[in-house]
Amino acid sequence: MKSIIFNMKVKENAVVCLFLFALLPLTATAQTFEDKFTRSLSDVMADVQSRFGIRLKYDMDTTGLKIAYADFRIRPYSVEETLTNLLSPFDFKPVYQQGNLWKVKRYEYPRRQPADGKKLIAWLGSLYNNKVEWESRRDTLRAEVRQRLGIDPLLRLCLSQKNEFGPVRKHDGYTVQNFRLTTVNGHTVCGSIYSPVALSWKKGKFDTDGKRKTGKYPLIVCPNGHFNGGRYNADLQRRYATLARMGAVCVSYDLWGWGESEDEVGTAAHHTSEAHVMQVLNGLRILDLLYAHKDIDPTRIGVNGGSGGGTQTVLLSVLDQRFTVACPVVSMSSWFDGGCPCESGMPIQLSGGGTCNAELAALFAPKPMMVVSDGGDWTSTTPELEFPYLQRIYGFYGRQDQVRNVHLPDERHDFGPNKRQAVYDFFIDVFGLDRSRLDEKKVSIEDESVLRFTPKKK
């Protein structure tokens, strides 16, 4: 009888042990309080994929990484919370893609998720409830952004610098003239001026006394984004030239470390915080040059760029109140500040205790602004999140009609025909351009070698 009881207990204990073993993760080794229940990150993430029926795609190597209290971080009711708990100790983050696919990415301070933008917009909105409160916040942000960029000492060093202009090239209804301007510490910025007629320059100098009559042509400063070819990109050339054909002077110029700037400072310079400062410095320097020209109407000064050029569009509108119209394209967001250091290398988003490009764009109120967005990038939430926010700020001035949004939900991140058409329609409206001359087929696409600066022959 004792033998039977003993055998029954052995079998019972074996069943209990098997049951307890089944509760442990298949890949687990001995986990105890003493070793903080540590597991290999790769193993626990494999278990998470099986548990939740998801796929994980990594942009880094996780070999050898271990995580303490691994299984205690799992939330059986939430894959997102589980992934966040497991990844955050390594400064990794989960980003939902589509279907059952998630991407594991390194933490990037400019990038957040739409939910983060929603929370930030709500918090920002709580800071001001009327025009007086808003303008107090606005003035604080303007001052702090300038200070964080360190732009003012550099601008003072740009006075009385050299400006050079190349030969004028005549096309169907517009002209193109290349230029090279010195800025600070011997640096230069090169670009091209697209104009309805050739502009005249007196020995490369420009008038700064401000004692002139209003000129005939509106000006649109066009900072570039990271589109293939930079300012030499064919789609961008079509935009500049078409706006010029309709009656505006458009100025395109190189990114820092791209095009002719690459020849001067190298490509690596673009991926630095210096690029953030120098690109906006170049934009302001170009504004100084054209704003003072006798043929430019100082009451019609626009700024328009896409992607990284849209980020610059917002920043230029914050820094210089001479701009009267702004049009950022596929860029402005409450949850993305621009992934390149040339857009977010200096911590301007920390201004005022925390801000974003949507709030910085709102500083332009109540002057006319159009935001172009699409369904395939960080502007996908514009119609329901950022645009209503902008409307609220413009509403403090009773000018909600002065801010617009053209949203293209089925398009992705580019400066394609529909986005260019939205830009044309906007500037026709606000600047009174000639719609009858809107014809991209009349534009001559020039080679990069032609668009690079060559001094006039003496």
Residue pairs with C-beta under 8 A, 6 or more apart in sequence:
24 31
25 39
25 43
25 44
25 47
25 71
26 47
27 39
27 40
27 43
27 44
27 46
27 47
28 39
28 43
28 71
29 39
31 37
31 38
31 39
31 71
36 68
36 69
37 68
37 69
37 70
37 71
37 72
38 66
38 67
38 68
38 69
38 70
39 66
39 67
39 70
39 71
40 65
40 66
41 62
41 65
41 66
41 67
41 70
41 86
41 90
42 62
42 63
42 65
44 67
44 70
44 71
44 74
44 86
45 56
45 62
45 86
45 104
48 54
48 56
48 74
48 79
48 82
48 83
48 86
49 55
49 56
51 74
51 76
52 79
52 82
53 100
54 79
54 100
54 101
54 102
55 100
55 101
55 102
56 101
56 102
56 103
56 104
57 97
57 101
57 102
57 103
57 104
58 103
58 104
59 103
59 104
59 105
59 106
60 92
60 104
60 105
60 106
62 90
62 104
65 90
67 73
67 86
67 89
67 90
70 86
73 82
73 85
73 86
74 82
74 85
74 86
75 81
75 82
75 85
79 102
80 94
80 96
83 94
83 102
83 104
84 93
84 94
87 93
87 94
87 104
91 106
91 107
92 104
92 105
92 106
92 107
93 104
93 105
93 106
93 107
94 102
94 103
94 104
94 105
95 102
95 103
95 104
95 105
95 113
96 102
96 103
97 103
108 339
109 337
109 344
110 336
110 337
110 338
110 339
110 343
110 344
110 349
111 335
111 336
111 339
112 120
112 335
112 336
113 335
114 335
114 380
114 381
114 385
116 335
117 333
117 334
117 335
117 356
117 358
117 381
117 385
117 386
118 334
118 381
118 385
120 334
120 335
120 354
120 356
121 334
121 356
121 358
121 385
121 386
121 389
123 354
124 355
124 356
124 359
124 389
125 389
125 392
127 133
127 137
128 134
128 136
128 137
130 396
131 396
131 397
134 393
134 396
137 352
138 362
138 363
140 351
140 352
141 318
141 351
141 352
141 355
141 359
141 360
141 363
142 318
142 319
142 363
144 348
144 351
144 352
145 315
145 318
145 319
145 348
145 351
145 360
146 152
146 319
148 346
148 347
148 348
148 350
148 351
149 276
149 277
149 280
149 319
149 346
149 348
150 277
150 346
151 277
151 280
151 281
151 284
151 319
154 183
154 184
154 277
154 281
155 281
155 284
155 285
157 184
157 185
158 182
158 183
158 184
158 281
158 285
158 288
161 181
161 182
161 183
161 285
162 181
162 182
162 204
163 179
163 180
163 181
163 182
163 201
163 204
163 205
163 206
163 289
164 179
164 180
164 181
164 204
164 453
164 455
165 177
165 178
165 179
165 201
165 204
165 456
166 177
166 178
166 179
166 453
166 454
166 455
166 456
167 177
167 454
167 456
168 175
168 176
168 177
168 198
169 175
169 176
169 177
169 446
169 450
170 198
171 241
171 442
171 443
171 444
172 245
172 442
172 443
172 444
173 196
173 244
173 245
173 437
173 442
174 194
174 195
174 196
174 241
174 244
174 245
175 194
175 195
175 196
175 197
175 198
175 244
176 192
176 193
176 194
176 195
176 241
176 446
176 451
177 192
177 193
177 195
177 198
177 199
178 190
178 191
178 192
178 193
178 451
178 452
178 453
178 454
179 190
179 191
179 192
179 193
179 289
179 453
180 188
180 189
180 190
180 260
180 453
181 188
181 189
181 190
181 282
181 285
181 286
181 289
182 188
183 189
183 278
183 281
183 282
183 285
184 281
187 264
187 265
187 278
188 260
188 261
188 264
189 253
189 254
189 261
189 282
189 285
189 286
190 253
190 254
190 259
190 260
190 261
190 452
190 453
191 231
191 251
191 252
191 253
191 254
191 286
192 231
192 240
192 251
192 252
192 253
192 451
193 199
193 249
193 250
193 251
193 290
194 240
194 241
194 243
194 244
194 249
194 250
194 251
194 252
195 217
195 244
195 249
195 250
196 217
196 244
196 245
196 247
196 248
196 249
197 295
199 249
199 293
199 295
206 288
206 289
206 292
206 293
207 292
207 293
207 294
208 288
208 292
210 292
212 294
213 294
214 297
214 298
214 299
215 293
215 294
215 295
215 296
215 297
215 298
216 295
216 297
217 247
217 248
217 249
217 295
217 296
217 297
218 247
218 248
218 249
218 296
218 297
218 300
218 301
218 302
218 427
218 431
218 433
219 248
219 249
219 250
219 251
219 290
219 291
219 296
219 297
219 300
219 301
219 302
220 243
220 248
220 249
220 250
220 251
220 302
220 303
220 304
220 427
221 251
221 283
221 286
221 287
221 290
221 301
221 302
221 303
221 304
221 316
221 323
222 236
222 239
222 240
222 250
222 251
222 252
222 253
222 303
222 304
222 305
222 309
223 253
223 279
223 283
223 303
223 305
223 308
223 309
223 312
223 313
223 316
224 230
224 231
224 236
224 252
224 253
224 254
224 255
224 258
224 305
224 308
224 309
225 305
225 306
225 307
225 308
225 309
225 310
225 311
225 331
225 415
226 255
226 307
226 308
226 340
227 233
227 235
227 236
227 306
227 307
227 414
227 415
229 448
230 254
230 255
230 258
230 259
231 252
231 253
231 254
231 255
231 258
231 259
231 451
232 259
232 446
232 447
232 448
232 451
233 415
234 445
235 414
235 415
235 416
235 420
236 252
236 415
237 443
237 445
237 446
238 420
238 440
238 443
238 445
239 250
239 415
239 420
239 423
240 250
240 252
241 250
241 442
241 443
241 444
242 420
242 424
242 438
242 439
242 440
242 442
242 443
243 250
243 423
243 424
243 427
243 433
244 250
245 437
245 438
245 439
245 442
245 443
246 424
246 427
246 428
246 433
246 434
246 435
246 437
246 438
247 431
247 432
247 433
247 434
247 437
248 302
248 427
248 431
248 433
249 290
249 295
249 296
251 286
251 290
253 282
253 283
253 286
254 260
254 261
254 262
255 261
255 270
255 275
255 279
255 308
255 342
256 265
256 269
256 270
256 274
256 275
256 278
256 279
256 282
256 342
257 265
257 266
257 267
257 268
257 269
257 270
257 271
257 275
257 342
258 267
258 270
259 448
259 452
260 452
260 453
261 269
262 270
269 275
270 340
270 341
270 342
271 340
271 341
271 342
272 341
272 342
272 345
273 341
273 345
273 346
274 345
275 340
275 341
275 342
275 345
276 341
276 342
276 343
276 344
276 345
276 346
277 345
277 346
279 312
279 342
280 312
280 315
280 316
280 319
283 303
283 312
283 316
284 316
284 319
284 320
287 301
287 316
287 320
287 322
287 323
290 296
291 298
291 301
291 322
298 322
299 324
300 324
300 325
300 430
300 431
301 322
301 323
301 324
301 325
302 323
302 324
302 325
302 326
302 327
302 427
302 430
302 431
303 313
303 316
303 317
303 323
303 325
303 326
303 327
304 313
304 326
304 327
304 328
304 329
304 423
304 427
305 311
305 312
305 313
305 328
305 329
305 331
306 328
306 329
306 330
306 331
306 372
306 414
306 415
306 419
307 329
307 330
307 331
307 413
307 415
308 331
308 338
308 340
308 342
308 343
309 329
309 331
310 328
310 329
310 330
310 331
310 332
311 328
311 331
311 332
311 337
311 338
311 343
311 344
311 357
312 343
313 326
313 327
313 328
313 329
313 331
314 326
314 328
314 331
314 332
314 357
314 360
314 361
315 348
315 360
316 323
317 323
317 326
317 361
317 363
317 364
318 360
318 363
318 364
323 364
323 367
324 367
324 368
325 367
325 368
325 369
325 427
325 430
325 431
326 361
326 364
326 367
326 368
326 369
326 370
327 369
327 370
327 371
327 372
327 423
327 426
327 427
328 361
328 369
328 371
328 372
329 371
329 372
329 415
329 419
329 422
329 423
330 372
330 373
330 374
330 377
330 379
330 413
330 414
330 415
330 419
331 338
331 357
331 379
332 357
332 358
332 361
332 371
332 373
332 379
332 382
332 386
333 356
333 357
333 358
333 378
333 379
333 381
333 382
333 386
334 356
334 357
334 358
334 359
334 381
334 385
334 386
334 389
335 356
335 378
335 381
336 357
336 378
337 343
337 344
337 349
337 356
337 357
338 344
338 357
348 355
348 360
349 355
349 356
349 357
358 386
358 389
358 390
359 389
361 369
361 371
361 390
362 389
362 390
362 393
362 394
365 390
365 393
365 394
365 396
365 397
365 399
365 402
365 403
366 394
366 397
366 398
366 399
366 402
367 402
368 402
368 403
368 430
369 390
369 402
369 403
369 404
370 403
370 404
370 405
370 406
370 422
370 423
370 426
371 379
371 382
371 386
371 387
371 390
371 403
371 404
371 405
371 406
372 379
372 405
372 406
372 407
372 408
372 419
372 422
372 423
373 379
373 380
373 382
373 383
373 386
373 387
373 405
373 406
373 407
373 408
374 380
374 407
374 408
374 409
374 411
374 412
374 413
374 419
375 407
375 408
375 409
375 410
375 411
375 412
376 411
376 412
376 413
377 412
377 413
379 386
380 409
382 405
382 407
383 405
383 407
387 403
387 405
387 407
390 403
390 405
391 400
391 403
394 400
394 402
394 403
404 426
406 419
406 422
406 426
408 418
408 419
411 418
411 419
420 440
424 433
424 435
424 438
427 433
428 434
428 435
428 438
